[in-house]
Amino acid sequence: MAETELLAHSYLKRLKAGSLMFCLVALPLLFGRMSGVVAGPERAQAAPRNETLVIGKLTLTVEIASTPESRAKGLMHRKSLPKNHGMLFVFSEEHFPSFWMKNTCIPLSIAFVTKEGRIAAIRDLTPNDEHPVSPDVSVLYALEVNQGVFMQYGIAEGAQVMGLSKVPKAVH
């Protein structure tokens, strides 16, 4: 018998014994399990976390990429990125991250940001370009936005990114 059938058989035997507690507690668990609803660490991945960052006169809503999986996927396979939205890549330690645009169809600009929140470098990225792009200095964050947004708002190297204190730490 399958695991679910064994659980159902066991629960039904108890039900026949007239256990009121079983009816109140175990049946909801059984139906949740049979319908694919799972609690605990097996549950489906939560929706991406968003935070607000401010750079000069620009306010951005950014999706946080703080896990190895979310950093690897980035903005791949997306058709568009809403105005004044972006993705913030959070690393566990400062280093020289390398980015490419494989399977990314949106023209982007990337700002490499130090642990102090200063933009160290800004680079424009071409859709589907597989040549790596890296900063010249060690950084803790990388911020991707629609191409040209930094230029439109007059944001250059040395600008301060506000709101990083609310961003969760990276998960290894």
Protein Blocks (a to p, Z undefined) as FASTA:
>chain_A
ZZklmmmmmmmmmmmnopaklmmmmmmmmmmmmnopaghjlbccdddddddddehjbccd
ddddfbfklmmnmmghiabdcehiacddddfbdcdddddfehiabdcddddddfkopafb
dcdddehiabdcddfbdcfbdcdddehklmmnopaehiacehjlmpccddZZ
